[in-house]
Amino acid sequence: MASELIYRGGHEAHPPTSGGAGYTPKPEKRLLWLSRPLRYLLREQRLLFVLVGMALASLLFILAPSSSSSYGSYSSAIASELALRSAMDHHHHYQRSAVEAASRGFVGGKVPLGIKRKGLRIVVTGGAGFVGSHLVDQLIARGDSVIVVDNFFTGRKENVMHHFGNPNFELIRHDVVEPLLLEVDQIYHLACPASPVHYKFNPVKTIISFFFSFLVDFVFLCVFLVVKLATFPLCFGLHKTNVVGTLNMLGLAKRVGARFLLTSTSEVYGDPLQHPQVETYWGNVNPIGVRSCYDEGKRTAETLTMDYHRGAQIEVRIARIFNTYGPRMCIDDGRVVSNFVAQALRKEPLTVYGDGKQTRSFQYVSDLVEGLMRLMDGEHIGPFNLGNPGEFTMLELAKVVQETIDPNAKIEFRANTADDPHKRKPDITKAKEMLGWEPKIPLRQGLPLMVNDFRKRIFGDHSDSNPSTTTTSKSTGSGSS
Ligand SMILES: NC(=O)c1ccc[n+]([C@@H]2O[C@H](COP(=O)([O-])OP(=O)(O)OC[C@H]3O[C@@H](n4cnc5c(N)ncnc54)[C@H](O)[C@@H]3O)[C@@H](O)[C@H]2O)c1
């Protein structure tokens, strides 16, 4: 210690001179241009530099791109959580912050070996419904915390009650036409009556659910109401859910920096003039028909979603879902698969509307859930068709139901409903290439799973009331939509 003090003093008192005959330490020569405090730091604070180096290395490790799945990582979740908490604390309600951008940048970061991935906080609107409840099962299974927001218009507590008591699960009875503030990382927006029976019941409510948070939203709502409500006075309920509900959820995504996924529909293609339907096809929709509250409501929801993405830099995803079936469908919701299954089980004739030559493709619910999660966690906005390209006429579907349930079931023809699309079949090339997704379960394999569920629910056998999402099917209802 003493020698050190002596040395420093000597150095200050006798700065080295070039070509001097005495001892001239090299470091002093190189650091001549540095200020005295900096030289002191360089020489004496080696521990500090070690710590700074470790911090930089950790930062690089966290920021390094990952080849692993984007289902989130420990570090990304922590970063997102901190960023979002910070954003909330400072009430950054309407401005994208650098914190949000940073949190997104961490998505897909590496998970250090031995450290368990921390789950995300996710809202699923319509999570007590058919598709939503299966999605919730999968999200919970992979370790996320899920908040279901549902008004139980068509959904049922029974669909999610097997999660009651799980600390990672919350259920809120709430109508999405009213604003809601939750601190979350992702929003799956499914809330919308999806079957003709239900959306025709309150069509205006179905379309409107999006508009209230901001002035621009209010102006948008006024324009929309003037144009749409004059035309569709009976559709208010459905419109309200699709427009005001979607606006509210987009507003929430904007406030908390969450990623937003809209479940749109193949109905945006209307009665398509292009077959199969590619995402670039703009559709052929009757804007004043009885189905338009649903079709146009979803088209408007897509428009709002993209406007929020372009105008407010919200991270969005759009899925265009084709006919899906499986356990937990509503039994009497007017969709063709649930209709046929319920009728066959009750020994009633299968009602075929029109000549039965109109086609649809039918996707098992677990395939859809996988597609939705890949879309949400991937890097592409969409829209993406999510459906099974296997195409069946209504008569072919009736025959599959007869084979599965009752070969003696009768078929009865009825007058077709207005604007019933003649053909529907997804082109899923984009989803295959960009999401690495395609359906795996063919109709003849998935239908028996759904039939088991319907049988139990129709005939009151509740011995297995909590079917798993993907391995058993318990649902009711089918429809021609
Ligand atoms: N199942 C399909 O074949 C299909 C096809 C295309 C698109 N989709 C879309 O997927 C989503 C889910 O469809 P699904 O088949 O599960 O329908 P579903 O009717 O079973 O589920 C919808 C859920 O949303 C809830 N909901 C409706 N309005 C609400 C509101 N205003 N506030 C809060 N909750 C509300 C319902 O109670 C229900 O739980 C819908 O957006 C639908 O348009 C489904």
The ligand as a Tripos MOL2 file, in Angstrom:
@<TRIPOS>MOLECULE
LIG
   44    48     1     0     0
SMALL
NO_CHARGES

@<TRIPOS>ATOM
      1 N1        -67.0400  -21.4060  -34.9880 N.am      1 LIG1
      2 C1        -66.9270  -21.0640  -36.2400 C.2       1 LIG1
      3 O1        -67.1680  -21.8750  -37.1500 O.2       1 LIG1
      4 C2        -66.4520  -19.6850  -36.6010 C.ar      1 LIG1
      5 C3        -66.2900  -19.3720  -37.9610 C.ar      1 LIG1
      6 C4        -65.8650  -18.1040  -38.2940 C.ar      1 LIG1
      7 C5        -65.5640  -17.1780  -37.3130 C.ar      1 LIG1
      8 N2        -65.7320  -17.5020  -36.0050 N.ar      1 LIG1
      9 C6        -65.4490  -16.4750  -35.0170 C.3       1 LIG1
     10 O2        -64.8030  -17.0280  -33.8930 O.3       1 LIG1
     11 C7        -65.2500  -16.3850  -32.7050 C.3       1 LIG1
     12 C8        -65.7550  -17.4230  -31.7130 C.3       1 LIG1
     13 O3        -66.8040  -18.1390  -32.3250 O.3       1 LIG1
     14 P1        -67.5440  -19.3290  -31.5800 P.3       1 LIG1
     15 O4        -67.9350  -20.3040  -32.5990 O.co2     1 LIG1
     16 O5        -66.7530  -19.7650  -30.4280 O.co2     1 LIG1
     17 O6        -68.8500  -18.5720  -31.1040 O.3       1 LIG1
     18 P2        -69.5870  -18.6450  -29.6900 P.3       1 LIG1
     19 O7        -70.8980  -17.9760  -29.8870 O.co2     1 LIG1
     20 O8        -69.5800  -20.0310  -29.1570 O.co2     1 LIG1
     21 O9        -68.6420  -17.7690  -28.7810 O.3       1 LIG1
     22 C9        -68.7240  -16.3760  -28.7400 C.3       1 LIG1
     23 C10       -68.5440  -15.9500  -27.3100 C.3       1 LIG1
     24 O10       -68.5750  -14.5260  -27.2530 O.3       1 LIG1
     25 C11       -69.4260  -14.1410  -26.1900 C.3       1 LIG1
     26 N3        -69.9610  -12.8220  -26.5240 N.ar      1 LIG1
     27 C12       -70.8020  -12.4900  -27.5300 C.ar      1 LIG1
     28 N4        -71.0540  -11.1720  -27.5160 N.ar      1 LIG1
     29 C13       -70.3370  -10.6560  -26.4780 C.ar      1 LIG1
     30 C14       -70.1790   -9.3570  -25.9420 C.ar      1 LIG1
     31 N5        -70.8060   -8.3030  -26.4850 N.pl3     1 LIG1
     32 N6        -69.3840   -9.1950  -24.8650 N.ar      1 LIG1
     33 C15       -68.7390  -10.2470  -24.2990 C.ar      1 LIG1
     34 N7        -68.8590  -11.5020  -24.7720 N.ar      1 LIG1
     35 C16       -69.6460  -11.7020  -25.8480 C.ar      1 LIG1
     36 C17       -70.4760  -15.2160  -26.1100 C.3       1 LIG1
     37 O11       -71.1510  -15.2660  -24.8680 O.3       1 LIG1
     38 C18       -69.6510  -16.4520  -26.4010 C.3       1 LIG1
     39 O12       -69.0930  -16.9630  -25.2150 O.3       1 LIG1
     40 C19       -66.3160  -15.3910  -33.1220 C.3       1 LIG1
     41 O13       -65.7430  -14.1140  -33.2140 O.3       1 LIG1
     42 C20       -66.7300  -15.8750  -34.4800 C.3       1 LIG1
     43 O14       -67.1940  -14.8280  -35.2860 O.3       1 LIG1
     44 C21       -66.1660  -18.7470  -35.6270 C.ar      1 LIG1
@<TRIPOS>BOND
     1     1     2 1
     2     2     3 2
     3     2     4 1
     4     4     5 ar
     5     4    44 ar
     6     5     6 ar
     7     6     7 ar
     8     7     8 ar
     9     8     9 1
    10     8    44 ar
    11     9    10 1
    12     9    42 1
    13    10    11 1
    14    11    12 1
    15    11    40 1
    16    12    13 1
    17    13    14 1
    18    14    15 2
    19    14    16 1
    20    14    17 1
    21    17    18 1
    22    18    19 2
    23    18    20 1
    24    18    21 1
    25    21    22 1
    26    22    23 1
    27    23    24 1
    28    23    38 1
    29    24    25 1
    30    25    26 1
    31    25    36 1
    32    26    27 ar
    33    26    35 ar
    34    27    28 ar
    35    28    29 ar
    36    29    30 ar
    37    29    35 ar
    38    30    31 1
    39    30    32 ar
    40    32    33 ar
    41    33    34 ar
    42    34    35 ar
    43    36    37 1
    44    36    38 1
    45    38    39 1
    46    40    41 1
    47    40    42 1
    48    42    43 1
@<TRIPOS>SUBSTRUCTURE
     1 LIG1         1 GROUP 0 **** ****
